[in-house]
Amino acid sequence: MLRGAAPGTDIVLSEERIVSSRAFANKIWNAARFIVMQMEKVGVDGLELSDMETHIGPPEGIEGEAVLEDRWIFHRLNETADKINAAQAAYRYHEVADAAWAFLWDEFCDWYVEVKKLRIQQGEHQHVHLRNLLRVFEFSLRLLHPVMPFLTEELWQRLLRRHERLPESICIAPFPQPHPERADAEGVARFVLLQEMAQAARALRADQKVDPKQQIEGILYPTSKAAAEVAKRELATLEALTNTKFEVGSPSNERAAGSSRATNDFEVVLKLSGAQADAMRTRLRKEIEQLGKVIDSSKKQLGSEVFVSKAPAHVIDGIRAKLGEYEAQLAKSVEALRALGG
């Protein structure tokens, strides 16, 4: 209801909104379940805070240096706290809900938790990684509390190690405030590069319909200084996120053959064995042939005056929408076949 409560408009309460909100609650609950499992594995009873932090401080470092995902998430947590505090002061509660949703779903759950899972599994500095994960989640629960009080209270009570100086309830804990001196634009820019590399590799795997469980090989060609630094320091994370074994090529090298995606900062190339490439070419040719037939059939229907005059408008609109999807998929398949030398 809060997400739909923009000033001057009626609240549209639909089943779709309720279903998506339930999915959001499940997402938060599953993140908490994962964190509790890691606490049990590492032997941590709960997040130990001598006092409640009001302003969002820096992440805990390893040998004096914070790892990339911590630099990124603490910066984004600061920005989110700033956005939520400003929205509350202006009574724009739909913006509060949207900011909390976007941070927790799109950034904390989809990226930060996934990277931290890899770090903890690697076994080095587990306590530091877990403490930073817990701190971000605890701050996030306090930011979310006015929007979802019952869920956040339950999880907050489970995650904290209790002592007399802690508030009895999350509802009387200090509301998180941004720290104006904690911006880390460089850390954010480098993590965004890592995200783009992972998304490019995942998209290539999806285009080629590679089994997600199958590890394949790829080459990463950094074309900027920042991308080269990310490739050097975060290659193991990129490989784990994409289930792809990468080698880092020089920008001046002749490009290896294979399916590729490029940005201004890097190019990702997936290598396939001869047998894999042959099988992929066969599949793509068959797919292109089938799509061609479906597209011809759809165009024939839409070109028939008799059919168009008798069919309901929603049927015509549906065929046109599907035709657009088929044509887009055909273009992708043709491009994938071309990249494979077909």
C-alpha positions, 0 to 999 in steps of 0.5 A: 500500500505504501509503494502505491501511495504517491500524493494526489493519486488513488492507491491501486491495491491489486492481487499482483501488488500483494503477490510481489510484496509477498515475494519481497518478504520471502526474499528478505526472510531467505536472506536472513535464513542464509545469514543465520546458516553462515553464523552457525557454520562460522560459530557466531552467536549473533551480531555483537554491538557495544552500542547501536550505531546511528550513523553508517560507518565504514566497513571493516577491512582486511589487513587495513583494506576493505574488499570491493563489495563492502566498499560498494554496499556501504556507499549504497547503504549511505545513499539509501539512508539519505534518500529514505530520511529525505523522503520521510521528512517530505512525507513521501512514504511511497519513496521510502518504500521504493528506496528500501525495496530497490536496495534490499532486493536489487543490491543487497540480495541479488548481488551483495549476499551472492558475493559474500556467500562466495567469500565465506565459502572460500574460508579466509577472513570469514568472521570479517565478511560475516560481520560486514554482512550482518552490519549491513543487514541490521542497518537495512532492517532498521531502515525497512522497519517503518514499512514492514514492522513485524518482519523486521522486528522478528529478524532483528531480535534473532540476529543481535546478541542481546545485552543491557545497552541494546534497545528492547525493540527495533522500534526504539532503536535509532533510525540510521543516518547517512554519514556525509564523509563515507562516499566511495565513488571509486569503489562503486564504479569498480563494482559496477564494472564487475557487475557488467562483466558478470551480466555480459558473461551470463547473457552470452551463456543464456544466448548460447543456451549453455547449461548453468551447471556446466563450466566453460572457458572464456577470455576477458579483454580489459580495454580500460585501466579500471577494468584491468584492475577489476580483472586482476583483483576480482577474477575469482569472484567473476568466475564463481558468479558466472561458472566460467573459467576466464583468462585475461587477454591483452587489449592488443591481442588478436581476439579469440573466436567465439561468442562475444559481448563488448563495452567501452571498458572490456570485451567478454568472449566465450570459448566453445569446443569444436563439438560444442560449437557444432552442436550449437550451430545445428541447434541455432540453424534449426531454431532460425528455420522454425522462427522463420516459419512462425514469423511467416505464418504470423505475417500471413495472418496479419496480412489477411483482410478477412482475418483482421476484419473478423478477429477481436482487437485483443487477438490482433494485438496479441499476434503483433506482440508475439511477432515482435518477440519472434523477430527479436529472437530471430535476430539474436539467433542469427547474430549468435550463429554468425559469432560461431562462424555459421 
